[in-house]
Amino acid sequence: MRLKGKVAVITGGAGGMGRATACLFAREGARVVVGDVDEAAGAGLADEPGEILFQRCDVSREGDIAALIATAEDSFGRLDTIFNNAGIEQPVTPTQDVSEALFDRVTGINLKGTFFGMKHALPALLRAGGGTIVNNSSVSAFANVGGNVSYAASKGAVMSMTRVVAIEYARRNIRCNAINPGVIDTPMNQRNKAIAEDPEAVEARWSEITPMGRMGTGDEIAEAVLFLASGASSFVTGVGLLVDGGRVAT
Ligand SMILES: NC(=O)c1ccc[n+]([C@@H]2O[C@H](COP(=O)([O-])OP(=O)(O)OC[C@H]3O[C@@H](n4cnc5c(N)ncnc54)[C@H](O)[C@@H]3O)[C@@H](O)[C@H]2O)c1
């Protein structure tokens, strides 16, 4: 019960590592509000153990994020932590072929969505006397294989914003950190694999670039998010925690 009595908001929590985190937080005693565009998957959260509320939310729309935070405060009386997790991939494309629309779509969700999440969570966290923010960046902030310029831009920006907010709010009892997952076995990477010319070669390559020789799991990410969201990390702020099987060490 590492989050007993806490209220959490998780974006992109209907699937992938966001869902694993929502379920872990709920098992650890938090009351959780999940925002996601996938309403069918979100509805299924009601069957998971613990208290998880779902609300449709497109993080690229500021009004949707404001409404999500309001739901946490209206339903559970406060907000203690937010996991800004929602994000999308850029289909592998050489930089010269990336359209403005694709660049705007990826950065609109990954970068601007994270900004909106922090902007609207901060007043609620201050009202609660403090709290934590965890942003989902990526190893892409540090290491890439190419073909993902908008994604890498967005994840580098998430790291920069994390540091700025950490400094601004350090004396107001709000800590802001990021996680940097390596290659994780989620629907996002299943999609990446499915559209590849040689899906088996892609999976082999992921293992090859990861010293531990395998993909990570959503549950392994959830444990790292829990560490940063909870009092266990009480003197940690402004960092990116690599959860990447050694990828960036190479
Ligand atoms: N899978 C990886 O290897 C990996 C590695 C590093 C970082 N990440 C990051 O982790 C986060 C989660 O990735 P995942 O692999 O679990 O992805 P996923 O696609 O499996 O799940 C993402 C969830 O976000 C939701 N979502 C998409 N667009 C949204 C929007 N506009 N508003 C609200 N919700 C939206 C989806 O419906 C889905 O439920 C992303 O930010 C991603 O960039 C993933």
The ligand as a Tripos MOL2 file, in Angstrom:
@<TRIPOS>MOLECULE
LIG
   44    48     1     0     0
SMALL
NO_CHARGES

@<TRIPOS>ATOM
      1 N1          6.9580    1.2260  -25.9600 N.am      1 LIG1
      2 C1          8.1700    1.7040  -25.8890 C.2       1 LIG1
      3 O1          9.1620    1.0060  -26.2120 O.2       1 LIG1
      4 C2          8.4250    3.0820  -25.3720 C.ar      1 LIG1
      5 C3          9.7490    3.4650  -25.1130 C.ar      1 LIG1
      6 C4         10.0100    4.7260  -24.5840 C.ar      1 LIG1
      7 C5          8.9610    5.5830  -24.3160 C.ar      1 LIG1
      8 N2          7.6740    5.1980  -24.5740 N.ar      1 LIG1
      9 C6          6.6090    6.1550  -24.2290 C.3       1 LIG1
     10 O2          5.7640    5.5770  -23.2730 O.3       1 LIG1
     11 C7          4.4440    6.1120  -23.3900 C.3       1 LIG1
     12 C8          3.4550    4.9850  -23.4570 C.3       1 LIG1
     13 O3          3.8050    4.1740  -24.5640 O.3       1 LIG1
     14 P1          3.2300    2.7040  -24.7780 P.3       1 LIG1
     15 O4          4.3170    1.9300  -25.4070 O.co2     1 LIG1
     16 O5          2.5670    2.2090  -23.5460 O.co2     1 LIG1
     17 O6          2.1660    3.0740  -25.9150 O.3       1 LIG1
     18 P2          0.7640    2.3940  -26.2740 P.3       1 LIG1
     19 O7          0.4550    2.8630  -27.6560 O.co2     1 LIG1
     20 O8          0.8630    0.9580  -26.0240 O.co2     1 LIG1
     21 O9         -0.2180    3.0940  -25.2430 O.3       1 LIG1
     22 C9         -0.3910    4.5000  -25.2840 C.3       1 LIG1
     23 C10        -1.7580    4.8830  -24.7680 C.3       1 LIG1
     24 O10        -1.8930    6.3050  -24.9840 O.3       1 LIG1
     25 C11        -3.1570    6.5420  -25.5660 C.3       1 LIG1
     26 N3         -3.1320    7.7680  -26.3550 N.ar      1 LIG1
     27 C12        -2.6330    7.9610  -27.6000 C.ar      1 LIG1
     28 N4         -2.8430    9.2210  -27.9900 N.ar      1 LIG1
     29 C13        -3.4840    9.8510  -26.9770 C.ar      1 LIG1
     30 C14        -3.9580   11.1620  -26.7940 C.ar      1 LIG1
     31 N5         -3.8660   12.1040  -27.7480 N.pl3     1 LIG1
     32 N6         -4.5500   11.4790  -25.6110 N.ar      1 LIG1
     33 C15        -4.6950   10.5370  -24.6530 C.ar      1 LIG1
     34 N7         -4.2770    9.2680  -24.7850 N.ar      1 LIG1
     35 C16        -3.6710    8.9340  -25.9340 C.ar      1 LIG1
     36 C17        -3.4540    5.2980  -26.3960 C.3       1 LIG1
     37 O11        -4.8450    5.1670  -26.6510 O.3       1 LIG1
     38 C18        -2.9040    4.1950  -25.5050 C.3       1 LIG1
     39 O12        -3.8770    3.7370  -24.5780 O.3       1 LIG1
     40 C19         4.4780    7.0060  -24.6230 C.3       1 LIG1
     41 O13         4.6630    8.3500  -24.2350 O.3       1 LIG1
     42 C20         5.6850    6.5010  -25.3700 C.3       1 LIG1
     43 O14         6.2350    7.4670  -26.2150 O.3       1 LIG1
     44 C21         7.3950    3.9750  -25.1170 C.ar      1 LIG1
@<TRIPOS>BOND
     1     1     2 1
     2     2     3 2
     3     2     4 1
     4     4     5 ar
     5     4    44 ar
     6     5     6 ar
     7     6     7 ar
     8     7     8 ar
     9     8     9 1
    10     8    44 ar
    11     9    10 1
    12     9    42 1
    13    10    11 1
    14    11    12 1
    15    11    40 1
    16    12    13 1
    17    13    14 1
    18    14    15 2
    19    14    16 1
    20    14    17 1
    21    17    18 1
    22    18    19 2
    23    18    20 1
    24    18    21 1
    25    21    22 1
    26    22    23 1
    27    23    24 1
    28    23    38 1
    29    24    25 1
    30    25    26 1
    31    25    36 1
    32    26    27 ar
    33    26    35 ar
    34    27    28 ar
    35    28    29 ar
    36    29    30 ar
    37    29    35 ar
    38    30    31 1
    39    30    32 ar
    40    32    33 ar
    41    33    34 ar
    42    34    35 ar
    43    36    37 1
    44    36    38 1
    45    38    39 1
    46    40    41 1
    47    40    42 1
    48    42    43 1
@<TRIPOS>SUBSTRUCTURE
     1 LIG1         1 GROUP 0 **** ****
